[in-house]
Amino acid sequence: MTPRESHLVELVDSSGTAIGSTTVSEAHTAPGQLHRAFSVFVRDPAGHVLLQQRAAEKTRFPLRWANTACGHPAPGEDLAAAAARRVAEEVGIEGVVLTSVGVYAYYAEDPSTGRVEYEYDHVLVGDLPAGAVPRPDPAEVADLRWVTVGDLLADLGTDARAYAPWLAGVTGQLASSSGSSSGSPSASAFPERSGDG
């Protein structure tokens, strides 16, 4: 188990109210426990978003393409600060100013590892700072690529299994946002806890 698996996450109810805490490992052990998470998109000046291919050693959905960075705030931790920290840790981009664009709540099982995602996922977006060059951590990221949101949504419709199961939902939040923040989920995907999303 990686050290990150022992970190604490914040358990929440279906409206996002904190109700306790547990470890990353316990939250992602079937049948899973609903907890606060975040998914970040970093945009370049042309409006492309940076995708990462999750590293092979990830315990959930390895080698699937996902948004720029993902993670969990510690219980009580500021969401934007936690998300900016993970952008720096995963893809080596410092100083991104992030804005919330919504929440995507979902459940997905990873058939290859038996682990689950059961997340109240805050979606954040920020612009690539001038002069910044991504420097991904190979323990976190296998590859990177820039793509337009339109091309990403089209590809998600034709090759969904190449992507993490939450990516369609969080990309939908990004595409439909007007830059205003949202405190409650405007979309969700809580299936009958079967399949991989």
C-alpha positions in Angstrom: 0.0 0.0 0.0 1.3 3.4 -0.9 1.6 6.1 1.8 -1.2 8.1 0.2 -3.6 5.2 0.8 -3.3 5.9 4.6 -4.2 9.6 4.3 -7.5 10.7 5.7 -10.4 11.7 3.5 -13.6 13.5 4.5 -16.8 11.4 4.4 -19.9 13.3 3.2 -23.6 12.8 2.8 -25.4 13.1 -0.5 -25.6 16.9 -0.2 -21.9 17.2 0.5 -22.1 17.8 4.3 -19.1 16.4 6.2 -20.1 13.4 8.4 -16.7 11.9 9.4 -13.4 10.7 8.0 -11.6 7.5 7.0 -8.5 6.5 5.1 -8.2 6.6 1.4 -7.8 2.8 1.4 -11.0 2.2 3.4 -13.0 4.8 1.4 -12.1 2.9 -1.9 -12.7 -0.6 -0.6 -15.9 -2.1 -1.9 -18.7 -1.2 -1.4 -17.0 2.2 -0.9 -17.9 5.2 1.3 -19.0 8.5 -0.2 -16.3 11.1 0.3 -15.1 14.5 -0.9 -12.8 14.6 -3.9 -11.8 17.0 -6.6 -11.0 16.8 -10.3 -8.9 19.6 -11.9 -8.6 20.8 -15.4 -5.7 23.1 -16.4 -6.3 25.1 -19.6 -3.8 26.6 -22.0 -4.3 30.0 -23.7 -5.9 28.4 -26.7 -8.5 26.7 -24.5 -7.1 23.2 -24.7 -7.3 21.1 -21.5 -4.4 19.0 -20.2 -5.2 15.3 -19.8 -3.0 12.8 -17.9 -2.8 9.1 -18.4 -2.8 7.6 -15.0 0.4 5.7 -14.0 0.4 1.9 -14.2 0.8 1.6 -10.4 -2.4 3.5 -9.6 -4.7 1.4 -7.4 -7.8 2.6 -9.3 -8.1 2.8 -13.1 -4.4 2.6 -14.0 -3.4 3.7 -17.5 -6.8 5.3 -18.2 -6.8 8.9 -19.4 -8.2 11.4 -17.0 -8.3 15.1 -16.3 -5.2 17.1 -15.3 -5.2 16.0 -11.7 -7.4 14.4 -9.0 -7.3 14.0 -5.3 -9.0 14.4 -1.9 -8.7 17.3 0.5 -7.9 16.3 4.0 -10.8 16.7 6.5 -11.4 20.4 6.9 -8.8 21.4 4.3 -9.4 24.2 1.9 -10.5 22.6 -1.4 -8.7 24.9 -3.8 -5.5 24.7 -1.8 -5.6 20.9 -1.8 -6.3 20.8 -5.5 -3.5 23.2 -6.4 -1.1 21.1 -4.3 -2.1 18.0 -6.3 -1.6 19.8 -9.6 1.9 20.6 -8.5 2.5 17.1 -7.2 1.1 15.2 -10.2 2.0 17.3 -13.3 4.5 19.8 -11.9 2.6 23.0 -12.5 2.8 25.5 -9.7 0.7 28.5 -9.0 -2.5 27.6 -10.8 -5.5 29.7 -9.6 -8.5 27.4 -9.5 -12.2 28.2 -9.8 -15.0 25.7 -8.9 -17.4 24.9 -11.8 -19.7 22.3 -10.2 -19.9 19.0 -8.5 -20.2 15.5 -10.1 -21.2 12.7 -7.8 -20.5 9.2 -9.0 -19.9 5.6 -8.2 -17.6 3.3 -10.3 -16.0 -0.1 -9.8 -12.6 -0.9 -11.3 -12.9 -4.5 -12.6 -9.1 -4.9 -12.8 -8.3 -4.0 -9.2 -11.6 -4.5 -7.3 -11.3 -1.0 -5.9 -14.1 1.5 -6.1 -14.7 5.3 -6.6 -17.6 6.7 -4.6 -17.0 10.4 -4.8 -18.6 13.8 -4.3 -16.3 15.3 -6.8 -15.7 19.0 -7.0 -14.7 20.1 -10.5 -12.2 23.0 -10.7 -10.5 24.7 -13.6 -7.5 27.0 -13.9 -5.4 28.6 -16.5 -1.8 27.5 -17.2 0.5 30.2 -15.7 2.6 32.1 -18.2 5.8 30.2 -18.9 4.8 27.1 -17.0 5.8 23.7 -18.5 4.2 20.5 -17.2 6.8 18.2 -15.5 4.8 15.1 -14.5 5.8 12.8 -11.7 6.2 9.3 -13.4 4.9 7.6 -10.2 1.6 9.5 -10.8 1.4 10.0 -14.6 2.3 7.8 -17.6 1.7 10.4 -20.3 0.1 13.9 -21.0 -1.7 15.4 -23.9 -3.6 18.6 -24.7 -7.1 18.4 -26.2 -10.0 20.6 -26.9 -13.1 20.0 -24.8 -15.2 19.4 -27.9 -12.7 16.7 -29.2 -12.6 15.1 -25.7 -16.4 14.9 -25.5 -16.5 13.4 -29.0 -13.9 10.8 -28.2 -15.5 9.9 -24.9 -18.6 9.0 -26.9 -16.6 6.6 -29.1 -13.8 5.1 -26.9 -15.1 5.4 -23.3 -13.0 2.5 -22.0 -9.8 4.4 -22.7 -10.8 7.0 -20.1 -11.4 7.1 -16.4 -15.2 6.6 -15.7 -15.5 10.0 -14.1 -14.0 11.9 -17.0 -17.2 12.3 -19.0 -19.1 13.7 -16.0 -16.5 16.2 -15.0 -15.9 17.3 -18.6 -19.6 17.8 -18.9 -19.5 20.0 -15.8 -16.7 22.0 -17.4 -18.5 22.3 -20.7 -21.7 23.5 -19.2 -20.2 25.9 -16.6 -20.4 29.7 -17.0 -17.6 30.2 -14.5 -19.9 30.3 -11.5 -19.3 28.0 -8.5 -21.8 25.4 -7.4 -22.2 23.9 -4.0 -24.4 21.0 -4.9 -24.1 18.3 -7.5 -25.8 19.2 -10.8 -25.2 15.8 -12.2 -24.6 12.4 -10.7 -23.9 8.8 -11.7 -24.8 6.5 -8.9 -25.5 3.2 -10.7 -26.5 0.0 -9.0 -22.8 -0.4 -7.9 -21.9 -2.6 -10.7 -19.9 -2.3 -13.9 -17.0 0.1 -14.3 -18.9 3.2 -15.2 
